[in-house]
Amino acid sequence: MIEQFENKNEKLFFSIWRNCYLKNEIIKSMRLLKQNEFKLFFRLEDLRRYKYRDYLCGIVIAENKEIQKNDIPDNGGIPFNCSFIPNTVKELHFDRIYSNLICFEKLPTSIDTINNYYYENRYKPKVAVTPSIKTLIFTKYQGKITNETIPNTVETLIFGKNWKMFIAKILPDSLTHLILTINHPFNSQDENKYFLPKFLKTLQINSDLIGIKKDMLSNTIENLTLNIYNENPIEKQSIPNSVKNLNLTISGYKTKLLISNEILPKSLQKLLIKNVGFIYIENDSFKFTNNLTELNLIGSQFNDDLIKDLLPPSLLILKLSKCFNKPIYLNSFPNNLIHLEFGKMFNHPILPSVLPSSLTFLKLSDHFNQKIFRTSFPINLKSLIFGELSSNFNQIIEPNILPQSITYLDFYCPNYKYIIDTPNILPSSLITLVRSNSIKHLITENALPITLKFIKY
């Protein structure tokens, strides 16, 4: 029965598609939908008169004039009526302060996002945000938040960089995503001024964070982003065990972050640390949690030895810091690792069998300039990159040294001086080769494998 139904649908589609008129109408509608996915209007009147309003999915209202006192009716009514906004619109963006004068109760229920939502009591608008609004973005808001500002149906709340006010205890429990960008340090110890909802899933604080203390954050938070500006600002056991993804940015050269098992929750699966300060591990007994699958230290100052069992067997992706320049040995990396990136400074030999056989992606550092041995790289490697933009690598590559499994090779090494002119130096399965213009004469046509499809510079 299902096959018969599918066959009938296919026949119906092709019969319609063969009709030139219907085909052209379908193509026209698809083109209009793409062109009107997001549209800018400088006047509300332009929106009202727009011929293809019914194809709009998102609109920006950027009327370039200030609201005058005479624009507001004496009865406190709403000067702008947006009942002409079609039911296809999902996002509504305002460039200025007009959103506090829009009659939200007349907006179509299809709208779930309002950007630059602005509510100010001096205009006395009769505002009733529809229950369909799930996301509010205060891009340029600098007013006072009251119980009437944020409806209790909102799930995502974003405060932009112009936000200067403190948050009172009026955020609705419906919130699951909260992003704060504040122009002054965030002091979590001032409980009278800050309040975080109990059922958050995602919390992002972009302000300089003075301190996080125990029991401040809800144990429902799974995604947490913090900007730290203080010495040891994270109190032990202050990050809930519910957190799976943790992004930490450390600001200030004197800022230090202690990494310990009492700081990082056991539930952690992804950890990203960026800083201009310092990271140090509590002691040799520290181990990253066994649930960790991704560790990104690329923007940090991390330069500790990768001792045995420091990295958990669950780890799949590892991005080491630009400062990392320590020797690597057997058991430095977990056996299941598939993605490894060195930072800028690493320049130590990669001895045979040190890298795990599971590795499929390897990015070396800009400073790497060491002899490559026959089994330096795993036999299952698919992608090999020498450095970020300009590698210092200048070592002879002998035939059959690079794994034959490699399909992508980024050999952008402007300092390389050796001729590659014989088969089997480049992997036999190579599909894409990236090289610098300064060495293109060193790689002869005879050395290129027959599988090669793309050469990039």
C-alpha positions as CSV (number, residue, x, y, z in Angstrom):
1,M,0.0,0.0,0.0
2,I,2.8,2.4,0.9
3,E,4.6,1.7,-2.4
4,Q,1.4,2.3,-4.4
5,F,0.8,5.6,-2.6
6,E,4.4,6.7,-3.2
7,N,4.1,5.8,-6.9
8,K,0.9,7.8,-7.2
9,N,2.6,10.8,-5.6
10,E,5.6,10.5,-8.0
11,K,3.2,10.3,-11.0
12,L,1.3,13.4,-9.8
13,F,4.5,15.4,-9.3
14,F,5.9,14.6,-12.7
15,S,2.5,15.3,-14.4
16,I,2.5,18.7,-12.7
17,W,6.2,19.3,-13.5
18,R,5.6,18.6,-17.2
19,N,3.0,21.4,-17.3
20,C,5.0,24.4,-18.3
21,Y,2.7,26.9,-16.6
22,L,2.7,25.1,-13.3
23,K,6.4,24.5,-13.5
24,N,7.1,28.2,-14.0
25,E,4.8,29.1,-11.1
26,I,6.6,26.7,-8.8
27,I,10.0,28.1,-9.8
28,K,8.8,31.6,-9.4
29,S,7.5,30.9,-5.9
30,M,10.7,29.2,-4.9
31,R,12.7,32.2,-6.1
32,L,10.4,34.7,-4.3
33,L,10.7,32.7,-1.1
34,K,14.5,32.8,-1.3
35,Q,14.5,36.6,-2.1
36,N,12.2,37.4,0.8
37,E,13.7,35.2,3.4
38,F,14.8,38.4,5.2
39,K,13.8,41.9,3.9
40,L,14.7,45.4,5.0
41,F,12.1,48.2,5.0
42,F,12.9,51.8,5.8
43,R,9.3,52.7,6.3
44,L,6.3,50.8,7.6
45,E,4.3,52.2,4.7
46,D,6.8,50.4,2.3
47,L,6.0,47.2,4.1
48,R,2.3,47.7,3.8
49,R,2.5,48.3,0.0
50,Y,5.1,45.6,-0.7
51,K,3.8,43.4,-3.5
52,Y,5.3,40.2,-2.2
53,R,4.4,40.5,1.4
54,D,3.0,37.0,1.6
55,Y,6.5,35.5,0.8
56,L,8.2,37.3,3.7
57,C,9.8,35.2,6.5
58,G,11.7,37.8,8.4
59,I,11.6,41.6,8.2
60,V,13.7,44.5,9.5
61,I,11.9,47.9,10.2
62,A,14.5,50.7,10.0
63,E,12.4,53.8,9.7
64,N,14.9,56.7,10.1
65,K,13.1,59.3,12.1
66,E,12.6,60.0,15.8
67,I,9.2,59.5,17.5
68,Q,7.7,62.9,18.3
69,K,5.2,63.6,21.1
70,N,2.5,64.4,18.6
71,D,2.9,60.9,17.1
72,I,1.3,59.4,20.2
73,P,-2.6,59.6,20.4
74,D,-4.0,61.5,23.3
75,N,-5.8,58.3,24.5
76,G,-2.5,56.5,24.9
77,G,-3.2,54.3,21.9
78,I,-0.8,52.8,19.5
79,P,0.3,55.0,16.6
80,F,1.4,52.1,14.4
81,N,-0.8,49.2,13.5
82,C,1.1,46.1,12.2
83,S,-1.9,44.0,11.4
84,F,-0.8,44.1,7.8
85,I,2.3,41.9,8.6
86,P,1.6,38.5,6.9
87,N,1.3,35.2,8.7
88,T,4.4,33.9,7.0
89,V,6.7,36.2,9.0
90,K,8.6,34.5,11.9
91,E,11.2,37.1,12.8
92,L,10.6,40.8,13.3
93,H,13.6,43.2,13.8
94,F,13.6,46.9,14.7
95,D,16.5,49.2,13.9
96,R,15.4,52.0,16.2
97,I,12.9,52.4,19.1
98,Y,9.7,51.7,17.2
99,S,9.0,48.4,18.8
100,N,7.6,50.0,22.0
101,L,4.9,51.6,19.8
102,I,3.8,48.5,17.9
103,C,0.6,46.9,18.9
104,F,2.0,43.5,19.6
105,E,-1.4,42.0,20.3
106,K,-2.2,42.5,16.5
107,L,1.0,40.7,15.3
108,P,0.5,37.4,13.5
109,T,0.9,34.4,15.7
110,S,3.6,33.1,13.3
111,I,6.1,35.5,14.8
112,D,8.3,33.8,17.4
113,T,11.3,36.2,17.5
114,I,11.5,40.0,18.1
115,N,14.9,41.7,17.8
116,N,15.6,45.0,19.5
117,Y,12.4,44.7,21.6
118,Y,12.0,48.0,23.4
119,Y,9.5,48.8,26.2
120,E,9.5,52.2,27.9
121,N,6.8,53.5,30.2
122,R,6.9,57.1,29.1
123,Y,5.1,56.2,25.9
124,K,2.4,54.4,27.8
125,P,1.7,51.9,25.0
126,K,-1.0,49.2,25.3
127,V,1.4,46.3,24.8
128,A,0.4,42.7,24.9
129,V,3.0,40.4,23.5
130,T,1.4,37.3,22.0
131,P,2.2,33.9,23.5
132,S,3.8,32.9,20.2
133,I,6.9,35.1,21.0
134,K,9.6,32.7,22.2
135,T,12.7,34.8,21.6
136,L,13.4,38.4,22.7
137,I,16.6,40.2,21.8
138,F,17.4,43.5,23.5
139,T,20.0,44.8,21.1
140,K,20.0,48.5,22.0
141,Y,17.8,48.4,25.1
142,Q,18.9,50.7,28.0
143,G,15.6,51.1,29.9
144,K,14.4,49.6,33.1
145,I,13.1,46.0,33.2
146,T,9.8,45.5,35.0
147,N,7.4,42.6,35.4
148,E,5.6,43.8,32.3
149,T,8.7,43.8,30.1
150,I,9.3,40.1,29.5
151,P,6.3,37.8,29.0
152,N,6.2,34.5,30.8
153,T,6.2,32.6,27.5
154,V,9.7,33.7,26.4
155,E,12.2,30.9,26.2
156,T,15.3,32.7,24.8
157,L,16.4,36.1,26.1
158,I,19.4,38.0,24.7
159,F,20.8,41.3,26.0
160,G,23.2,43.0,23.6
161,K,26.3,44.9,24.2
162,N,24.5,48.2,25.0
163,W,22.8,46.7,28.0
164,K,23.8,48.6,31.2
165,M,21.1,47.9,33.7
166,F,21.1,45.2,36.4
167,I,18.7,42.3,36.2
168,A,16.1,42.3,39.0
169,K,14.3,39.1,40.1
170,I,11.7,39.2,37.4
171,L,13.0,36.9,34.7
172,P,10.3,34.3,33.9
173,D,10.9,30.6,34.7
174,S,10.0,29.8,31.1
175,L,13.6,30.9,30.1
176,T,15.8,28.1,28.9
177,H,18.4,30.2,27.1
178,L,19.9,33.4,28.5
179,I,22.8,35.5,27.0
180,L,24.1,38.5,28.9
181,T,26.5,41.1,27.5
182,I,27.0,43.8,30.2
183,N,29.1,46.9,30.1
184,H,30.3,46.5,33.6
185,P,31.8,43.5,35.6
186,F,29.3,40.8,36.6
187,N,29.5,40.2,40.4
188,S,27.7,37.0,41.1
189,Q,27.9,37.7,44.9
190,D,25.5,40.6,44.6
191,E,22.3,38.5,44.9
192,N,20.0,41.5,45.2
193,K,20.9,42.7,41.7
194,Y,21.3,39.4,39.8
195,F,18.9,36.6,39.5
196,L,19.1,33.5,37.2
197,P,16.0,31.5,36.4
198,K,15.8,28.0,37.8
199,F,15.3,26.0,34.6
200,L,18.0,27.4,32.3
201,K,19.6,25.0,29.8
202,T,22.0,27.5,28.2
203,L,23.7,30.5,30.0
204,Q,26.2,32.8,28.3
205,I,27.8,35.7,30.3
206,N,29.9,37.9,28.1
207,S,30.7,40.4,30.8
208,D,33.9,40.2,32.8
209,L,33.0,37.8,35.6
210,I,34.3,38.5,39.0
211,G,33.1,35.4,40.7
212,I,31.0,32.2,40.5
213,K,30.2,30.6,43.9
214,K,28.6,27.4,44.9
215,D,24.9,26.9,44.4
216,M,24.6,30.1,42.3
217,L,23.9,28.3,39.0
218,S,21.0,26.0,38.4
219,N,21.7,22.3,38.1
220,T,19.6,22.2,34.9
221,I,22.3,24.2,32.9
222,E,23.9,22.1,30.1
223,N,25.7,24.8,28.1
224,L,27.7,27.3,30.0
225,T,29.9,30.2,28.7
226,L,31.8,32.4,31.1
227,N,34.2,35.3,30.8
228,I,36.5,35.3,33.8
229,Y,38.4,38.4,35.2
230,N,39.8,37.6,38.6
231,E,42.3,35.2,40.2
232,N,40.7,31.8,40.8
233,P,37.2,33.2,40.4
234,I,35.5,29.8,40.1
235,E,34.7,28.4,43.5
236,K,35.1,24.6,43.9
237,Q,31.9,22.7,42.9
238,S,30.3,25.9,41.7
239,I,29.8,24.6,38.1
240,P,26.8,22.2,38.2
241,N,27.2,18.5,37.3
242,S,24.5,19.0,34.7
243,V,26.9,21.1,32.5
244,K,28.0,19.2,29.3
245,N,29.5,22.0,27.3
246,L,31.7,24.6,29.0
247,N,33.4,27.6,27.3
248,L,35.8,29.6,29.5
249,T,37.5,32.9,28.4
250,I,40.1,34.2,30.8
251,S,40.7,38.0,30.6
252,G,43.7,39.8,32.0
253,Y,47.3,38.8,32.1
254,K,47.2,38.3,35.9
255,T,44.2,36.0,35.8
256,K,44.9,32.4,36.7
257,L,42.6,29.4,36.3
258,L,43.1,26.4,38.5
259,I,42.1,23.2,36.7
260,S,41.0,20.6,39.2
261,N,38.5,17.7,39.5
262,E,36.5,19.9,41.9
263,I,36.3,22.7,39.3
264,L,35.3,20.7,36.3
265,P,32.1,18.7,36.6
266,K,32.1,15.0,35.8
267,S,29.3,15.5,33.3
268,L,31.5,17.6,31.0
269,Q,31.6,16.4,27.3
270,K,33.1,19.5,25.6
271,L,35.6,22.0,27.1
272,L,36.9,25.1,25.4
273,I,39.4,27.5,27.2
274,K,40.6,30.8,25.7
275,N,42.8,33.1,27.7
276,V,45.5,35.7,27.9
277,G,46.2,34.6,31.5
278,F,47.4,31.3,32.8
279,I,46.1,27.8,33.2
280,Y,47.6,25.5,35.7
281,I,46.7,22.0,36.8
282,E,46.3,21.3,40.5
283,N,48.5,18.3,40.8
284,D,49.7,15.2,39.0
285,S,46.7,13.2,40.1
286,F,44.3,15.4,38.1
287,K,42.5,13.7,35.2
288,F,40.0,15.1,32.8
289,T,36.6,13.6,33.2
290,N,35.9,10.3,31.5
291,N,32.9,11.8,29.6
292,L,35.0,14.4,27.8
293,T,34.9,14.0,24.0
294,E,36.2,17.3,22.9
295,L,39.0,19.5,24.4
296,N,39.8,22.8,22.8
297,L,42.8,24.7,24.2
298,I,43.7,26.5,21.0
299,G,43.3,30.0,22.3
300,S,44.9,29.4,25.7
301,Q,48.4,29.5,27.3
302,F,48.3,25.8,28.2
303,N,51.9,24.2,28.1
304,D,51.8,21.3,30.5
305,D,53.2,17.8,29.9
306,L,50.7,15.4,28.5
307,I,51.4,12.7,31.1
308,K,49.8,9.3,30.9
309,D,46.0,9.2,31.6
310,L,45.7,13.0,31.8
311,L,43.5,12.8,28.7
312,P,40.5,10.4,29.0
313,P,39.9,7.4,26.7
314,S,36.6,9.0,25.7
315,L,38.4,12.0,24.0
316,L,37.8,12.2,20.2
317,I,38.9,15.8,19.4
318,L,41.9,17.6,20.8
319,K,43.1,21.1,19.9
320,L,46.3,22.1,21.8
321,S,47.2,25.7,22.6
322,K,49.5,28.0,20.5
323,C,52.0,27.8,23.4
324,F,52.1,24.1,23.7
325,N,55.7,22.9,23.0
326,K,56.4,19.8,25.1
327,P,57.7,16.4,23.9
328,I,55.1,13.8,23.2
329,Y,55.4,10.1,24.1
330,L,53.6,6.8,23.9
331,N,50.4,7.1,25.9
332,S,50.3,10.9,25.7
333,F,47.2,10.6,23.6
334,P,44.1,8.3,24.1
335,N,43.7,5.4,21.7
336,N,40.3,6.6,20.4
337,L,41.5,10.1,19.3
338,I,40.4,10.9,15.7
339,H,41.2,14.7,15.4
340,L,44.4,16.4,16.7
341,E,45.6,20.0,16.2
342,F,48.8,21.4,17.4
343,G,49.1,25.1,18.1
344,K,51.7,27.5,16.7
345,M,54.8,26.6,18.7
346,F,55.1,22.8,18.8
347,N,58.4,21.6,17.4
348,H,59.3,18.2,18.7
349,P,59.9,14.9,16.9
350,I,56.9,12.7,16.3
351,L,58.4,9.3,17.1
352,P,57.0,6.1,15.5
353,S,53.6,5.0,16.9
354,V,53.3,7.9,19.3
355,L,50.1,9.1,17.6
356,P,47.1,6.8,18.0
357,S,46.2,4.6,15.1
358,S,42.6,5.9,15.2
359,L,43.7,9.4,14.1
360,T,42.1,10.6,10.8
361,F,42.9,14.4,11.0
362,L,46.2,15.9,12.0
363,K,47.2,19.6,11.9
364,L,50.9,20.4,12.7
365,S,52.1,23.7,14.0
366,D,53.6,26.5,12.0
367,H,57.0,26.0,13.7
368,F,57.1,22.2,13.2
369,N,60.3,21.3,11.4
370,Q,61.3,17.8,12.3
371,K,62.3,14.6,10.5
372,I,59.3,12.4,9.6
373,F,59.8,8.7,10.3
374,R,58.0,5.9,8.4
375,T,55.4,5.4,11.1
376,S,55.3,8.9,12.5
377,F,51.8,9.3,11.1
378,P,49.0,6.7,11.6
379,I,48.1,4.5,8.6
380,N,44.4,5.6,8.7
381,L,45.1,9.3,8.4
382,K,42.9,11.1,5.9
383,S,43.8,14.8,6.3
384,L,47.3,16.2,7.0
385,I,47.9,19.9,7.4
386,F,51.4,21.4,7.7
387,G,50.8,24.6,9.8
388,E,48.1,27.3,9.7
389,L,49.1,29.8,7.0
390,S,52.9,29.5,6.6
391,S,54.7,26.4,7.8
392,N,58.5,26.4,8.6
393,F,58.7,22.7,7.6
394,N,61.8,22.0,5.5
395,Q,62.7,18.3,5.8
396,I,63.2,15.7,3.1
397,I,60.1,13.5,2.6
398,E,61.2,10.0,1.4
399,P,59.0,7.7,-0.7
400,N,56.3,5.8,1.2
401,I,56.7,7.9,4.4
402,L,53.4,9.6,4.2
403,P,50.4,7.3,4.8
404,Q,48.8,6.2,1.5
405,S,45.4,6.7,3.1
406,I,45.7,10.5,3.0
407,T,43.2,12.2,0.6
408,Y,43.7,15.8,1.7
409,L,47.2,17.3,2.0
410,D,47.9,20.9,2.9
411,F,51.5,21.4,2.1
412,Y,51.6,25.2,2.3
413,C,55.4,25.4,3.1
414,P,57.0,28.4,1.5
415,N,60.4,27.5,3.1
416,Y,60.5,24.0,1.6
417,K,63.6,23.5,-0.6
418,Y,63.6,19.9,-1.7
419,I,62.3,18.6,-5.1
420,I,59.4,16.2,-5.1
421,D,59.8,14.5,-8.4
422,T,59.2,10.7,-7.9
423,P,56.1,8.7,-7.3
424,N,55.1,7.5,-3.9
425,I,56.3,10.6,-2.1
426,L,52.8,11.9,-2.2
427,P,50.1,9.5,-1.1
428,S,48.6,7.3,-3.8
429,S,45.0,8.1,-2.7
430,L,45.5,11.9,-2.6
431,I,42.5,13.9,-4.0
432,T,43.3,17.5,-2.9
433,L,46.7,19.1,-2.6
434,V,47.3,22.6,-1.2
435,R,50.7,24.2,-1.9
436,S,52.3,27.6,-1.9
437,N,53.2,29.4,-5.2
438,S,56.8,29.6,-4.1
439,I,57.2,25.7,-4.2
440,K,55.0,24.8,-7.1
441,H,58.1,24.3,-9.3
442,L,59.4,21.8,-6.7
443,I,56.5,19.3,-7.2
444,T,56.8,17.9,-10.6
445,E,54.0,16.3,-12.6
446,N,55.6,12.9,-12.4
447,A,55.1,13.0,-8.6
448,L,51.4,13.7,-8.7
449,P,49.2,10.6,-8.1
450,I,46.5,9.7,-10.7
451,T,43.8,10.1,-8.0
452,L,44.5,13.9,-7.7
453,K,41.6,16.1,-8.6
454,F,42.2,19.4,-7.0
455,I,45.3,21.6,-6.6
456,K,44.9,24.8,-4.6
457,Y,47.3,27.7,-3.8
